[in-house]
Amino acid sequence: MKLYDSRLAPNPRRVRWFLAEKGIDDLEIVQVDLMAGVHKTKDYLAEVGVPNVPALILDDGTALTESIAICRYLESLHPEPNQFGRDARETAVIEMWTRRAELMAAMPLMQAVRHGHPALAVLETQVPEVAANCRQSAERALALFERRLENSEWLAADRVTMADGVLFTGIEFSRMVRFKVPEEMANLTRWLAAMRERASATAGT
Ligand SMILES: N[C@@H](CCC(=O)N[C@@H](CS)C(=O)NCC(=O)O)C(=O)O
């Protein structure tokens, strides 16, 4: 198996975070230079199908190009430590928080960086209003995570799961545009500090 990765990009970081949490270290990792447009070359598109990273190429040539699909596949090969749930209820709750983390926080924060940081102009026709709107939408969404973390150490279960990884890597990427969890959000602040303490926090950074 081969993983197409890119050091600075947030979705590949999600996978690297997961690999570190799982202790998976037997993948061939190939760096893709997004700024040089390697992901848009004929060869990359022929193998992967879309101009995106991350991509996991299975031994039969199947290309998995969604970060969470990649992690789910790897979890089926390496069940422990469990990240996606041990029974129907837990799996559904983790899925719910993973989707909330992705759609309500990570995605808008990524768009805020993409449309707001000069270095990303090579990949995006930047619209400042999109950056501002996405930032506001992520700021509003933080309240939901803050409330959840009032009664729970981690976002979705009694241990770190994919949901924490998605929220964490999204927030960390947004530091590029100086986004910060407000200090008065004590639960999120405590959770973020705990996430930063983990070895996975710096995986491949
Ligand atoms: N939903 C996909 C998103 C993949 C994605 O957007 N990757 C970005 C890097 S974070 C990319 O490849 N961008 C290339 C470009 O914008 O040209 C996933 O979770 O893997």
The ligand as a Gaussian input file, in Angstrom:
#p B3LYP/6-31G(d) Opt

LIG

0 1
 N      -12.650000      15.383000       1.431000
 C      -11.294000      15.110000       1.042000
 C      -10.622000      16.442000       0.764000
 C       -9.275000      16.297000       0.100000
 C       -8.673000      17.660000      -0.197000
 O       -9.382000      18.648000      -0.437000
 N       -7.348000      17.715000      -0.164000
 C       -6.663000      18.945000      -0.428000
 C       -5.490000      19.086000       0.508000
 S       -6.041000      19.295000       2.190000
 C       -6.118000      18.921000      -1.845000
 O       -5.715000      17.878000      -2.311000
 N       -6.081000      20.073000      -2.504000
 C       -5.525000      20.180000      -3.815000
 C       -5.949000      21.436000      -4.504000
 O       -6.680000      22.217000      -3.934000
 O       -5.546000      21.629000      -5.657000
 C      -10.581000      14.325000       2.155000
 O      -11.052000      14.366000       3.295000
 O       -9.582000      13.658000       1.882000

